[in-house]
Amino acid sequence: MHATPVACEALLVRQDTNRADQVETLMEGSGTVFIAVGAMHLAGDDSVQEILRARGVAVTEAP
């Protein structure tokens, strides 16, 4: 990841930010929201859940 920061930005960070935007839109509706993403999008400081947490969204990972 660190060796290819441009690829990391394009493949993970930008996608994770877009996914976080989509999750927030889904959560504006009513009911329970279940979101599944690939494992690569759940790792690191720029992961989907970390982006959501930084935005003040409560995130719970499945056990």
Secondary structure as UniProt FT lines:
FT   TURN            2..3
FT   HELIX           5..8
FT   HELIX           9..13
FT   HELIX           14..27
FT   HELIX           39..42
FT   TURN            45..46
FT   HELIX           48..54
FT   TURN            55..56
//
